[in-house]
């Protein structure tokens, strides 16, 4: 069996032992999925959708979808918007001249 195959099998066995009650085997992660209010983040800046997208290097199309609730930002976009919500001026300063 390949190394990848052995790793998968080993992980599956650890998961099974964990499910059977052995807390020393495997690990569990709690994932909290929070939805961020993109419209309120933009409103805090006082910028239009187009100006906000341009200022922070985002797609106007994505911004409109997020604000309408048709999609939710994920991964790096979600993290980036969270930083913008906390420190919008710092982000804009960092992006100046790019």
Biopython code that builds the backbone (N, CA, C, O; Angstrom):
import numpy as np
from Bio.PDB.StructureBuilder import StructureBuilder

atoms = [
    (1, "UNK", "N", (0.842, -1.174, 0.000)),
    (1, "UNK", "CA", (0.000, 0.000, 0.000)),
    (1, "UNK", "C", (0.892, 1.244, 0.000)),
    (1, "UNK", "O", (1.991, 1.229, 0.555)),
    (2, "UNK", "N", (0.414, 2.308, -0.621)),
    (2, "UNK", "CA", (1.175, 3.556, -0.678)),
    (2, "UNK", "C", (1.153, 4.270, 0.672)),
    (2, "UNK", "O", (0.357, 3.936, 1.549)),
    (3, "UNK", "N", (2.037, 5.256, 0.827)),
    (3, "UNK", "CA", (2.066, 6.043, 2.063)),
    (3, "UNK", "C", (0.731, 6.756, 2.259)),
    (3, "UNK", "O", (0.204, 6.801, 3.370)),
    (4, "UNK", "N", (0.191, 7.311, 1.182)),
    (4, "UNK", "CA", (-1.098, 8.005, 1.279)),
    (4, "UNK", "C", (-2.187, 7.042, 1.735)),
    (4, "UNK", "O", (-3.012, 7.384, 2.582)),
    (5, "UNK", "N", (-2.187, 5.849, 1.177)),
    (5, "UNK", "CA", (-3.168, 4.836, 1.576)),
    (5, "UNK", "C", (-3.027, 4.465, 3.041)),
    (5, "UNK", "O", (-4.021, 4.340, 3.755)),
    (6, "UNK", "N", (-1.782, 4.287, 3.490)),
    (6, "UNK", "CA", (-1.536, 3.969, 4.902)),
    (6, "UNK", "C", (-1.989, 5.107, 5.817)),
    (6, "UNK", "O", (-2.564, 4.865, 6.878)),
    (7, "UNK", "N", (-1.729, 6.343, 5.402)),
    (7, "UNK", "CA", (-2.150, 7.498, 6.200)),
    (7, "UNK", "C", (-3.667, 7.566, 6.322)),
    (7, "UNK", "O", (-4.196, 7.837, 7.400)),
    (8, "UNK", "N", (-4.358, 7.321, 5.226)),
    (8, "UNK", "CA", (-5.821, 7.336, 5.242)),
    (8, "UNK", "C", (-6.353, 6.233, 6.147)),
    (8, "UNK", "O", (-7.249, 6.470, 6.957)),
    (9, "UNK", "N", (-5.807, 5.036, 6.011)),
    (9, "UNK", "CA", (-6.241, 3.909, 6.834)),
    (9, "UNK", "C", (-5.959, 4.169, 8.309)),
    (9, "UNK", "O", (-6.792, 3.871, 9.165)),
    (10, "UNK", "N", (-4.796, 4.719, 8.604)),
    (10, "UNK", "CA", (-4.435, 5.039, 9.982)),
    (10, "UNK", "C", (-5.400, 6.070, 10.563)),
    (10, "UNK", "O", (-5.854, 5.930, 11.699)),
    (11, "UNK", "N", (-5.712, 7.101, 9.788)),
    (11, "UNK", "CA", (-6.649, 8.131, 10.242)),
    (11, "UNK", "C", (-8.033, 7.573, 10.479)),
    (11, "UNK", "O", (-8.700, 7.946, 11.444)),
    (12, "UNK", "N", (-8.473, 6.679, 9.604)),
    (12, "UNK", "CA", (-9.788, 6.060, 9.770)),
    (12, "UNK", "C", (-9.829, 5.207, 11.035)),
    (12, "UNK", "O", (-10.823, 5.219, 11.762)),
    (13, "UNK", "N", (-8.752, 4.465, 11.298)),
    (13, "UNK", "CA", (-8.691, 3.646, 12.516)),
    (13, "UNK", "C", (-8.698, 4.508, 13.772)),
    (13, "UNK", "O", (-9.364, 4.173, 14.751)),
    (14, "UNK", "N", (-7.956, 5.623, 13.750)),
    (14, "UNK", "CA", (-7.957, 6.532, 14.898)),
    (14, "UNK", "C", (-9.341, 7.125, 15.119)),
    (14, "UNK", "O", (-9.789, 7.251, 16.258)),
    (15, "UNK", "N", (-10.015, 7.486, 14.044)),
    (15, "UNK", "CA", (-11.361, 8.047, 14.160)),
    (15, "UNK", "C", (-12.311, 7.025, 14.767)),
    (15, "UNK", "O", (-13.141, 7.369, 15.608)),
    (16, "UNK", "N", (-12.194, 5.780, 14.347)),
    (16, "UNK", "CA", (-13.037, 4.716, 14.882)),
    (16, "UNK", "C", (-12.775, 4.515, 16.372)),
    (16, "UNK", "O", (-13.718, 4.378, 17.151)),
    (17, "UNK", "N", (-11.517, 4.497, 16.773)),
    (17, "UNK", "CA", (-11.177, 4.346, 18.189)),
    (17, "UNK", "C", (-11.687, 5.535, 18.998)),
    (17, "UNK", "O", (-12.152, 5.362, 20.125)),
    (18, "UNK", "N", (-11.606, 6.729, 18.439)),
    (18, "UNK", "CA", (-12.115, 7.919, 19.118)),
    (18, "UNK", "C", (-13.626, 7.801, 19.312)),
    (18, "UNK", "O", (-14.143, 8.095, 20.389)),
    (19, "UNK", "N", (-14.327, 7.373, 18.270)),
    (19, "UNK", "CA", (-15.779, 7.213, 18.361)),
    (19, "UNK", "C", (-16.175, 6.142, 19.366)),
    (19, "UNK", "O", (-17.256, 6.208, 19.951)),
    (20, "UNK", "N", (-15.317, 5.169, 19.567)),
    (20, "UNK", "CA", (-15.584, 4.107, 20.547)),
    (20, "UNK", "C", (-15.257, 4.550, 21.969)),
    (20, "UNK", "O", (-15.449, 3.790, 22.918)),
    (21, "UNK", "N", (-14.765, 5.778, 22.117)),
    (21, "UNK", "CA", (-14.566, 6.312, 23.456)),
    (21, "UNK", "C", (-13.146, 6.524, 23.907)),
    (21, "UNK", "O", (-12.932, 6.911, 25.056)),
    (22, "UNK", "N", (-12.165, 6.291, 23.062)),
    (22, "UNK", "CA", (-10.777, 6.510, 23.457)),
    (22, "UNK", "C", (-10.397, 7.962, 23.141)),
    (22, "UNK", "O", (-10.124, 8.291, 21.987)),
    (23, "UNK", "N", (-10.378, 8.844, 24.177)),
    (23, "UNK", "CA", (-10.103, 10.260, 23.927)),
    (23, "UNK", "C", (-8.666, 10.540, 23.490)),
    (23, "UNK", "O", (-8.363, 11.640, 23.029)),
    (24, "UNK", "N", (-7.777, 9.551, 23.632)),
    (24, "UNK", "CA", (-6.379, 9.735, 23.234)),
    (24, "UNK", "C", (-6.195, 9.571, 21.727)),
    (24, "UNK", "O", (-5.158, 9.944, 21.178)),
    (25, "UNK", "N", (-7.177, 9.028, 21.083)),
    (25, "UNK", "CA", (-7.093, 8.787, 19.641)),
    (25, "UNK", "C", (-7.894, 9.849, 18.894)),
    (25, "UNK", "O", (-8.976, 10.252, 19.320)),
    (26, "UNK", "N", (-7.349, 10.279, 17.799)),
    (26, "UNK", "CA", (-8.040, 11.258, 16.965)),
    (26, "UNK", "C", (-8.166, 12.607, 17.642)),
    (26, "UNK", "O", (-7.599, 12.842, 18.708)),
    (27, "UNK", "N", (-8.898, 13.465, 17.023)),
    (27, "UNK", "CA", (-9.171, 14.774, 17.609)),
    (27, "UNK", "C", (-10.478, 15.285, 17.021)),
    (27, "UNK", "O", (-10.892, 14.884, 15.933)),
    (28, "UNK", "N", (-11.105, 16.163, 17.755)),
    (28, "UNK", "CA", (-12.352, 16.767, 17.295)),
    (28, "UNK", "C", (-12.175, 18.275, 17.284)),
    (28, "UNK", "O", (-11.604, 18.853, 18.209)),
    (29, "UNK", "N", (-12.658, 18.890, 16.255)),
    (29, "UNK", "CA", (-12.608, 20.346, 16.146)),
    (29, "UNK", "C", (-14.024, 20.878, 16.076)),
    (29, "UNK", "O", (-14.867, 20.336, 15.361)),
    (30, "UNK", "N", (-14.282, 21.937, 16.819)),
    (30, "UNK", "CA", (-15.580, 22.581, 16.758)),
    (30, "UNK", "C", (-15.458, 23.746, 15.785)),
    (30, "UNK", "O", (-14.629, 24.638, 15.962)),
    (31, "UNK", "N", (-16.283, 23.723, 14.773)),
    (31, "UNK", "CA", (-16.257, 24.772, 13.769)),
    (31, "UNK", "C", (-17.486, 25.650, 13.961)),
    (31, "UNK", "O", (-18.621, 25.175, 13.933)),
    (32, "UNK", "N", (-17.235, 26.929, 14.155)),
    (32, "UNK", "CA", (-18.327, 27.870, 14.319)),
    (32, "UNK", "C", (-18.452, 28.648, 13.018)),
    (32, "UNK", "O", (-17.527, 29.349, 12.608)),
    (33, "UNK", "N", (-19.592, 28.517, 12.386)),
    (33, "UNK", "CA", (-19.808, 29.187, 11.113)),
    (33, "UNK", "C", (-20.657, 30.427, 11.353)),
    (33, "UNK", "O", (-21.873, 30.332, 11.523)),
    (34, "UNK", "N", (-20.028, 31.564, 11.367)),
    (34, "UNK", "CA", (-20.748, 32.808, 11.564)),
    (34, "UNK", "C", (-20.952, 33.495, 10.224)),
    (34, "UNK", "O", (-20.093, 33.458, 9.343)),
    (35, "UNK", "N", (-22.090, 34.111, 10.100)),
    (35, "UNK", "CA", (-22.390, 34.869, 8.892)),
    (35, "UNK", "C", (-22.117, 36.332, 9.204)),
    (35, "UNK", "O", (-22.585, 36.856, 10.214)),
    (36, "UNK", "N", (-21.370, 36.980, 8.348)),
    (36, "UNK", "CA", (-21.057, 38.383, 8.591)),
    (36, "UNK", "C", (-21.969, 39.268, 7.747)),
    (36, "UNK", "O", (-22.366, 38.898, 6.642)),
    (37, "UNK", "N", (-22.287, 40.419, 8.273)),
    (37, "UNK", "CA", (-23.180, 41.364, 7.611)),
    (37, "UNK", "C", (-22.353, 42.323, 6.755)),
    (37, "UNK", "O", (-21.896, 43.366, 7.224)),
    (38, "UNK", "N", (-22.177, 41.954, 5.519)),
    (38, "UNK", "CA", (-21.324, 42.715, 4.607)),
    (38, "UNK", "C", (-21.893, 44.113, 4.368)),
    (38, "UNK", "O", (-21.147, 45.088, 4.270)),
    (39, "UNK", "N", (-23.204, 44.200, 4.278)),
    (39, "UNK", "CA", (-23.830, 45.502, 4.031)),
    (39, "UNK", "C", (-23.533, 46.482, 5.162)),
    (39, "UNK", "O", (-23.265, 47.657, 4.912)),
    (40, "UNK", "N", (-23.580, 46.003, 6.404)),
    (40, "UNK", "CA", (-23.301, 46.905, 7.529)),
    (40, "UNK", "C", (-21.813, 47.262, 7.596)),
    (40, "UNK", "O", (-21.457, 48.365, 8.010)),
    (41, "UNK", "N", (-20.952, 46.337, 7.192)),
    (41, "UNK", "CA", (-19.514, 46.636, 7.150)),
    (41, "UNK", "C", (-19.270, 47.767, 6.151)),
    (41, "UNK", "O", (-18.543, 48.719, 6.435)),
    (42, "UNK", "N", (-19.892, 47.643, 4.976)),
    (42, "UNK", "CA", (-19.730, 48.696, 3.963)),
    (42, "UNK", "C", (-20.351, 50.004, 4.447)),
    (42, "UNK", "O", (-19.777, 51.074, 4.244)),
    (43, "UNK", "N", (-21.515, 49.926, 5.082)),
    (43, "UNK", "CA", (-22.201, 51.131, 5.566)),
    (43, "UNK", "C", (-21.344, 51.887, 6.586)),
    (43, "UNK", "O", (-21.371, 53.117, 6.635)),
    (44, "UNK", "N", (-20.590, 51.151, 7.391)),
    (44, "UNK", "CA", (-19.707, 51.790, 8.377)),
    (44, "UNK", "C", (-18.667, 52.680, 7.699)),
    (44, "UNK", "O", (-18.216, 53.671, 8.273)),
    (45, "UNK", "N", (-18.299, 52.324, 6.495)),
    (45, "UNK", "CA", (-17.280, 53.098, 5.779)),
    (45, "UNK", "C", (-17.873, 54.308, 5.065)),
    (45, "UNK", "O", (-17.151, 55.237, 4.704)),
    (46, "UNK", "N", (-19.191, 54.295, 4.863)),
    (46, "UNK", "CA", (-19.844, 55.386, 4.151)),
    (46, "UNK", "C", (-19.629, 55.348, 2.651)),
    (46, "UNK", "O", (-19.914, 56.327, 1.961)),
    (47, "UNK", "N", (-19.132, 54.235, 2.135)),
    (47, "UNK", "CA", (-18.837, 54.115, 0.704)),
    (47, "UNK", "C", (-19.969, 53.425, -0.044)),
    (47, "UNK", "O", (-20.687, 52.598, 0.519)),
    (48, "UNK", "N", (-20.122, 53.773, -1.324)),
    (48, "UNK", "CA", (-21.060, 53.060, -2.189)),
    (48, "UNK", "C", (-20.493, 51.669, -2.463)),
    (48, "UNK", "O", (-19.340, 51.384, -2.139)),
    (49, "UNK", "N", (-21.309, 50.815, -3.058)),
    (49, "UNK", "CA", (-20.825, 49.472, -3.392)),
    (49, "UNK", "C", (-19.617, 49.540, -4.321)),
    (49, "UNK", "O", (-18.624, 48.844, -4.110)),
    (50, "UNK", "N", (-19.707, 50.371, -5.337)),
    (50, "UNK", "CA", (-18.608, 50.485, -6.307)),
    (50, "UNK", "C", (-17.351, 51.026, -5.632)),
    (50, "UNK", "O", (-16.258, 50.498, -5.834)),
    (51, "UNK", "N", (-17.508, 52.082, -4.829)),
    (51, "UNK", "CA", (-16.344, 52.676, -4.162)),
    (51, "UNK", "C", (-15.723, 51.719, -3.146)),
    (51, "UNK", "O", (-14.500, 51.641, -3.027)),
    (52, "UNK", "N", (-16.570, 50.992, -2.414)),
    (52, "UNK", "CA", (-16.074, 50.021, -1.427)),
    (52, "UNK", "C", (-15.285, 48.924, -2.131)),
    (52, "UNK", "O", (-14.187, 48.563, -1.709)),
    (53, "UNK", "N", (-15.863, 48.397, -3.217)),
    (53, "UNK", "CA", (-15.194, 47.333, -3.973)),
    (53, "UNK", "C", (-13.848, 47.814, -4.511)),
    (53, "UNK", "O", (-12.853, 47.093, -4.433)),
    (54, "UNK", "N", (-13.817, 49.015, -5.049)),
    (54, "UNK", "CA", (-12.562, 49.558, -5.582)),
    (54, "UNK", "C", (-11.545, 49.815, -4.476)),
    (54, "UNK", "O", (-10.362, 49.511, -4.630)),
    (55, "UNK", "N", (-12.008, 50.373, -3.364)),
    (55, "UNK", "CA", (-11.099, 50.715, -2.264)),
    (55, "UNK", "C", (-10.434, 49.487, -1.662)),
    (55, "UNK", "O", (-9.276, 49.539, -1.249)),
    (56, "UNK", "N", (-11.172, 48.380, -1.613)),
    (56, "UNK", "CA", (-10.653, 47.188, -0.939)),
    (56, "UNK", "C", (-10.327, 46.037, -1.886)),
    (56, "UNK", "O", (-10.026, 44.930, -1.441)),
    (57, "UNK", "N", (-10.387, 46.296, -3.189)),
    (57, "UNK", "CA", (-9.987, 45.278, -4.162)),
    (57, "UNK", "C", (-10.940, 44.103, -4.260)),
    (57, "UNK", "O", (-10.517, 42.964, -4.462)),
    (58, "UNK", "N", (-12.224, 44.379, -4.117)),
    (58, "UNK", "CA", (-13.236, 43.322, -4.188)),
    (58, "UNK", "C", (-14.018, 43.427, -5.489)),
    (58, "UNK", "O", (-14.015, 44.466, -6.149)),
    (59, "UNK", "N", (-14.671, 42.362, -5.839)),
    (59, "UNK", "CA", (-15.533, 42.348, -7.010)),
    (59, "UNK", "C", (-16.883, 42.976, -6.646)),
    (59, "UNK", "O", (-17.494, 42.606, -5.644)),
    (60, "UNK", "N", (-17.340, 43.924, -7.464)),
    (60, "UNK", "CA", (-18.651, 44.536, -7.237)),
    (60, "UNK", "C", (-19.730, 43.461, -7.313)),
    (60, "UNK", "O", (-20.679, 43.468, -6.529)),
    (61, "UNK", "N", (-19.581, 42.549, -8.247)),
    (61, "UNK", "CA", (-20.548, 41.458, -8.416)),
    (61, "UNK", "C", (-20.667, 40.630, -7.131)),
    (61, "UNK", "O", (-21.773, 40.364, -6.662)),
    (62, "UNK", "N", (-19.533, 40.228, -6.568)),
    (62, "UNK", "CA", (-19.551, 39.444, -5.322)),
    (62, "UNK", "C", (-20.139, 40.256, -4.180)),
    (62, "UNK", "O", (-20.934, 39.743, -3.391)),
    (63, "UNK", "N", (-19.753, 41.510, -4.092)),
    (63, "UNK", "CA", (-20.254, 42.384, -3.031)),
    (63, "UNK", "C", (-21.778, 42.474, -3.078)),
    (63, "UNK", "O", (-22.440, 42.384, -2.044)),
    (64, "UNK", "N", (-22.326, 42.649, -4.262)),
    (64, "UNK", "CA", (-23.785, 42.726, -4.414)),
    (64, "UNK", "C", (-24.455, 41.420, -3.996)),
    (64, "UNK", "O", (-25.495, 41.441, -3.339)),
    (65, "UNK", "N", (-23.872, 40.297, -4.368)),
    (65, "UNK", "CA", (-24.430, 38.988, -3.988)),
    (65, "UNK", "C", (-24.401, 38.806, -2.471)),
    (65, "UNK", "O", (-25.368, 38.326, -1.880)),
    (66, "UNK", "N", (-23.285, 39.191, -1.844)),
    (66, "UNK", "CA", (-23.168, 39.070, -0.392)),
    (66, "UNK", "C", (-24.202, 39.939, 0.303)),
    (66, "UNK", "O", (-24.876, 39.494, 1.233)),
    (67, "UNK", "N", (-24.323, 41.177, -0.151)),
    (67, "UNK", "CA", (-25.251, 42.099, 0.496)),
    (67, "UNK", "C", (-26.701, 41.680, 0.304)),
    (67, "UNK", "O", (-27.531, 41.922, 1.181)),
    (68, "UNK", "N", (-27.017, 41.063, -0.816)),
    (68, "UNK", "CA", (-28.379, 40.609, -1.086)),
    (68, "UNK", "C", (-28.689, 39.287, -0.388)),
    (68, "UNK", "O", (-29.832, 38.830, -0.407)),
    (69, "UNK", "N", (-27.690, 38.677, 0.222)),
    (69, "UNK", "CA", (-27.895, 37.401, 0.901)),
    (69, "UNK", "C", (-27.956, 36.212, -0.037)),
    (69, "UNK", "O", (-28.364, 35.122, 0.365)),
    (70, "UNK", "N", (-27.555, 36.412, -1.281)),
    (70, "UNK", "CA", (-27.563, 35.318, -2.257)),
    (70, "UNK", "C", (-26.346, 34.418, -2.103)),
    (70, "UNK", "O", (-26.367, 33.254, -2.500)),
    (71, "UNK", "N", (-25.290, 34.967, -1.524)),
    (71, "UNK", "CA", (-24.064, 34.209, -1.243)),
    (71, "UNK", "C", (-23.482, 34.741, 0.045)),
    (71, "UNK", "O", (-23.806, 35.847, 0.477)),
    (72, "UNK", "N", (-22.625, 33.954, 0.655)),
    (72, "UNK", "CA", (-21.908, 34.387, 1.849)),
    (72, "UNK", "C", (-20.413, 34.316, 1.575)),
    (72, "UNK", "O", (-19.933, 33.354, 0.976)),
    (73, "UNK", "N", (-19.676, 35.333, 2.013)),
    (73, "UNK", "CA", (-18.228, 35.268, 1.822)),
    (73, "UNK", "C", (-17.645, 34.110, 2.624)),
    (73, "UNK", "O", (-18.100, 33.817, 3.730)),
    (74, "UNK", "N", (-16.648, 33.464, 2.064)),
    (74, "UNK", "CA", (-16.015, 32.324, 2.730)),
    (74, "UNK", "C", (-14.503, 32.503, 2.718)),
    (74, "UNK", "O", (-13.959, 33.304, 1.957)),
    (75, "UNK", "N", (-13.850, 31.752, 3.564)),
    (75, "UNK", "CA", (-12.394, 31.693, 3.574)),
    (75, "UNK", "C", (-11.727, 33.038, 3.715)),
    (75, "UNK", "O", (-12.036, 33.815, 4.618)),
    (76, "UNK", "N", (-10.796, 33.303, 2.799)),
    (76, "UNK", "CA", (-9.998, 34.528, 2.865)),
    (76, "UNK", "C", (-10.860, 35.780, 2.736)),
    (76, "UNK", "O", (-10.585, 36.785, 3.391)),
    (77, "UNK", "N", (-11.899, 35.735, 1.901)),
    (77, "UNK", "CA", (-12.776, 36.903, 1.736)),
    (77, "UNK", "C", (-13.485, 37.226, 3.045)),
    (77, "UNK", "O", (-13.624, 38.392, 3.413)),
    (78, "UNK", "N", (-13.927, 36.200, 3.737)),
    (78, "UNK", "CA", (-14.604, 36.389, 5.025)),
    (78, "UNK", "C", (-13.640, 36.977, 6.056)),
    (78, "UNK", "O", (-13.997, 37.890, 6.801)),
    (79, "UNK", "N", (-12.434, 36.453, 6.090)),
    (79, "UNK", "CA", (-11.424, 36.965, 7.023)),
    (79, "UNK", "C", (-11.074, 38.414, 6.680)),
    (79, "UNK", "O", (-10.956, 39.255, 7.571)),
    (80, "UNK", "N", (-10.911, 38.698, 5.402)),
    (80, "UNK", "CA", (-10.575, 40.046, 4.942)),
    (80, "UNK", "C", (-11.668, 41.041, 5.332)),
    (80, "UNK", "O", (-11.372, 42.130, 5.825)),
    (81, "UNK", "N", (-12.927, 40.669, 5.111)),
    (81, "UNK", "CA", (-14.040, 41.545, 5.469)),
    (81, "UNK", "C", (-14.120, 41.760, 6.980)),
    (81, "UNK", "O", (-14.504, 42.837, 7.437)),
    (82, "UNK", "N", (-13.761, 40.746, 7.746)),
    (82, "UNK", "CA", (-13.739, 40.887, 9.201)),
    (82, "UNK", "C", (-12.689, 41.909, 9.613)),
    (82, "UNK", "O", (-12.933, 42.736, 10.491)),
    (83, "UNK", "N", (-11.529, 41.855, 8.984)),
    (83, "UNK", "CA", (-10.471, 42.830, 9.277)),
    (83, "UNK", "C", (-10.930, 44.231, 8.866)),
    (83, "UNK", "O", (-10.712, 45.195, 9.598)),
    (84, "UNK", "N", (-11.557, 44.342, 7.708)),
    (84, "UNK", "CA", (-12.072, 45.639, 7.262)),
    (84, "UNK", "C", (-13.076, 46.185, 8.273)),
    (84, "UNK", "O", (-13.078, 47.382, 8.560)),
    (85, "UNK", "N", (-13.927, 45.314, 8.812)),
    (85, "UNK", "CA", (-14.939, 45.773, 9.771)),
    (85, "UNK", "C", (-14.310, 46.328, 11.045)),
    (85, "UNK", "O", (-14.873, 47.218, 11.682)),
    (86, "UNK", "N", (-13.146, 45.802, 11.413)),
    (86, "UNK", "CA", (-12.477, 46.231, 12.649)),
    (86, "UNK", "C", (-11.544, 47.420, 12.427)),
    (86, "UNK", "O", (-11.460, 48.312, 13.271)),
    (87, "UNK", "N", (-10.843, 47.435, 11.288)),
    (87, "UNK", "CA", (-9.825, 48.464, 11.018)),
    (87, "UNK", "C", (-9.864, 48.921, 9.559)),
    (87, "UNK", "O", (-8.889, 48.728, 8.832)),
    (88, "UNK", "N", (-10.964, 49.521, 9.121)),
    (88, "UNK", "CA", (-11.062, 49.891, 7.701)),
    (88, "UNK", "C", (-9.976, 50.859, 7.238)),
    (88, "UNK", "O", (-9.471, 50.736, 6.122)),
    (89, "UNK", "N", (-9.618, 51.811, 8.080)),
    (89, "UNK", "CA", (-8.601, 52.791, 7.674)),
    (89, "UNK", "C", (-7.220, 52.167, 7.562)),
    (89, "UNK", "O", (-6.443, 52.521, 6.675)),
    (90, "UNK", "N", (-6.918, 51.244, 8.454)),
    (90, "UNK", "CA", (-5.617, 50.568, 8.408)),
    (90, "UNK", "C", (-5.495, 49.757, 7.120)),
    (90, "UNK", "O", (-4.444, 49.747, 6.480)),
    (91, "UNK", "N", (-6.580, 49.077, 6.747)),
    (91, "UNK", "CA", (-6.559, 48.279, 5.517)),
    (91, "UNK", "C", (-6.372, 49.196, 4.310)),
    (91, "UNK", "O", (-5.577, 48.896, 3.418)),
    (92, "UNK", "N", (-7.094, 50.299, 4.280)),
    (92, "UNK", "CA", (-6.960, 51.228, 3.142)),
    (92, "UNK", "C", (-5.548, 51.799, 3.055)),
    (92, "UNK", "O", (-4.991, 51.929, 1.965)),
    (93, "UNK", "N", (-4.976, 52.138, 4.203)),
    (93, "UNK", "CA", (-3.602, 52.654, 4.210)),
    (93, "UNK", "C", (-2.623, 51.611, 3.686)),
    (93, "UNK", "O", (-1.700, 51.931, 2.938)),
    (94, "UNK", "N", (-2.835, 50.362, 4.086)),
    (94, "UNK", "CA", (-1.948, 49.282, 3.647)),
    (94, "UNK", "C", (-2.052, 49.056, 2.143)),
    (94, "UNK", "O", (-1.083, 48.651, 1.501)),
    (95, "UNK", "N", (-3.223, 49.318, 1.592)),
    (95, "UNK", "CA", (-3.450, 49.077, 0.165)),
    (95, "UNK", "C", (-3.064, 50.259, -0.719)),
    (95, "UNK", "O", (-3.011, 50.118, -1.941)),
    (96, "UNK", "N", (-2.798, 51.403, -0.134)),
    (96, "UNK", "CA", (-2.450, 52.583, -0.930)),
    (96, "UNK", "C", (-1.224, 52.312, -1.796)),
    (96, "UNK", "O", (-0.214, 51.782, -1.334)),
    (97, "UNK", "N", (-1.343, 52.684, -3.045)),
    (97, "UNK", "CA", (-0.219, 52.551, -3.961)),
    (97, "UNK", "C", (-0.083, 51.186, -4.603)),
    (97, "UNK", "O", (0.830, 50.968, -5.399)),
    (98, "UNK", "N", (-0.967, 50.269, -4.276)),
    (98, "UNK", "CA", (-0.879, 48.946, -4.920)),
    (98, "UNK", "C", (-1.549, 48.964, -6.266)),
    (98, "UNK", "O", (-1.577, 47.944, -6.955)),
]
sb = StructureBuilder()
sb.init_structure("model")
sb.init_model(0)
sb.init_chain("A")
sb.init_seg("    ")
for serial, (resi, resn, name, xyz) in enumerate(atoms, 1):
    if name == "N":
        sb.init_residue(resn, " ", resi, " ")
    sb.init_atom(name, np.array(xyz, "f"), 0.0, 1.0, " ", f" {name:<3s}", serial, name[0])
structure = sb.get_structure()
